[in-house]
Amino acid sequence: MTVIYNREDKIFRGVVTGGALTSLIVLGLIGVFLFMRGAQIFGDKGIQFITGTNWTAGSGDGVIPDDFSIGAMLVGTIVVSLIALVIAVPLAIGGALYLEFYAPRRIRRTLVTLLDLAASIPSLIFGLWGIEIFTGFGERWAVLINNWLGFIPIFSVEFDNFGRSPFIAGCVLGSLIIPITTSVAREVYSRTPRDLVDTCYALGGNKWGALRAVVIPYGKSGVIGGAMLGLGRALGETVAVYLLLNLVFRYNFRILESEGGNVASLIATKFGEATEYELNALVAAGFVLFLLTLVVNMTATTIVQRSTPRA
Amino acid sequence: MSTTMSSETAATVEPQTPWSTPRAIRIRTTSVVALSAAFAVVVVLFTGVAGIDGWAITFMGLSIVVVLARTSRAGSKERKDALMRVIITSAAVTAFAPWLSIFGSVILKGYLGIRPNFFSQDMRTTTPDDFLEFGGALHAIVGSLLMVLIASAITLPLGILSGVYLTEVRGRLTFLVRFVVQSMSGVPSIVAGLFIYTTWVTATESFSAFAGALALAVLMLPTVARTAEEVLKLVPEDLRAAGYALGARQWRTAFMVVIPTVRSGLTTAAILGVARVIGETAPLLLTSLSNSALRFHPFDGPIASLPTYVFGYLQIGTEYAIARAWTGSLVLLAIVFVLFTLARRFGGKDKR
């Protein structure tokens, strides 16, 4: 079908296309500007910028040279996000299955509303809750884990100080991404073809049989996509991690130790007191974070779009 | 029902619900659950397991044991079904616990500071350690509203245009635009802050409400664009066809038929966008900073906002400062809640 547009319509289509492309332009500009500002650092440090662990502001007179690299923070980012994911994904799947298939109709509507609301609780409030309320519980669990599983290297500690650890930050980040992961998973599960589920029942299957044979396999890629959206959010989380972790610049894989940090909280911490050169280093760190989350999110988007033919 | 009764009043028939659980079984289930819960309390009181979390874990463990015991004579299929029911319910309770706890603690700890002065004074002449009768968050509320308004004014038209492109124009770039919008929603908020810092703040050499609003706009755009698209998709094809049949051009149909039809849906898009960014802290730390005085000027120097207010007082860490942070959080949460209720109300209107 060929459609012929007159001049008015061409203008309309041009304007609308322009408006729609702003997001593309903004996304591009973010990349370009951050890269330009950070280029100096990338030139100076090369690959060392993402593998080294030091973050030392020089004395200015050259006696102590500037030395900025984000290796430790990148590892911290990944460790904390993985903990969050390990906690959040099973719980979110359970929550979604419960809401879709087990919850009594009356409390289901309330819970779904609350879930939507929970997905937009600012991360700042999660941070506040994390230090004021959750840390008490988290420390106790950490001690228990350390007592029983301390022989496994990642659960060992150097100092018996269990607060402000990647484990606690990971738990809070896990709670932070549960709502979004749950609601994506629920969305996908609710699209399971009803006749397939009914077929299961008709063949004499019970609820778990139907879930295992139909619903869970059907929703698999959607849940993976939802988990990756959550991962993207956890990777870029700033204030909650800032409030919950001591920034220590060294590789730390012991998740109960009270040291860690992530790239985003590094930026927030050092921003206020940074020299011009350090600021460039922070922007460079932001660029790395931007690329990391962009890759994760694009993968997630592709998976979700493929799994939901309608969207 | 006795036969004598039914012969006298033959017309009354009790409604039967054979599919629902019989009363006896319901009572038995409830009592088993109550007993396990009580036993878990005993465990918490007399063993090393402590706290509400310890109780919950004991209770869940007990439930699994009870289920296994009760289905010991059933087939493995029934056993698995009953077991998974308990496990999935436990997972759901654990998943919902954190945010229920957040709602609860924010309300309980925040309401202490809810006083008239919290909404009518700024913190210019109040130190963080002053009693809660003095000072307030007026400056922060005003700052937040100012920034959110500017951000909405920027993103709403762009978001609607993007939605119109995806549903009306449907050009060659549809897939790309949708993909980019989706990916953009994952840009970390601190990166948005850094972006505005390296561009606007560096260029104008001043932190300002406008810079903060720009950063918020970057974060808000994907939400608004996506919701606008969803809403515009709901417009029936017939309406467009009717527009064209009346001789209207595409732009007229779009602006005079399609968009007015979903006016309240687009309001929802804006509201959801605002709800998305009202609590963003990280970008504001790099663009608008904070301030203890009431200000209105969007281009002139640092300005307060609710998130940075909460963040700042939390950092100070004294008793009253933290109380102020909780109250600030309560106000923030209340705003999000109101926005959501509004969004639901507007969202419901179009569907009818």
Interface residues (C-beta under 8 A of the other chain):
Chain A: Y5 N6 E8 D9 I11 F12 R13 V15 V16 T17 G18 G19 A20 L21 T22 S23 L24 V26 L27 L29 I30 F33 L34 R37 P90 L91 A92 I93 G94 G95 L97 Y98 L99 Y102 A103 L111 T113 L114 L115 D116 L117 A118 S120 I121 P122 S123 L124 I125 F126 G127 L128 W129 I131 E132 I133 F134 F137 R140 W141 S175 I178 P179 T182 N206 K207 W208 G209 L211 L229 G232 R233 L235 G236 E237 T238 V239 L243 A264 I267 A268 F271 L282 V283 G286 L289 F290 T293 L294 V296 N297 M298 A300 T301 Q305
Chain B: A50 G51 D53 K77 E78 K80 D81 M84 R85 I87 I88 T89 S90 A91 A92 T94 A95 F96 P98 W99 L100 S101 I102 F103 S105 V106 K109 P157 L158 I160 L161 S162 V164 Y165 L166 E168 V169 G171 L173 L176 V177 F179 V180 V181 Q182 S183 M184 S185 G186 V187 P188 S189 I190 V191 A192 L194 F195 Y197 T198 T199 V218 L221 P222 A225 R249 Q250 W251 A254 A275 R276 I278 G279 E280 T281 A282 L285 L286 P307 V310 F311 L314 I322 A325 W326 S329 L332 L333 V336 F337 F340 R344
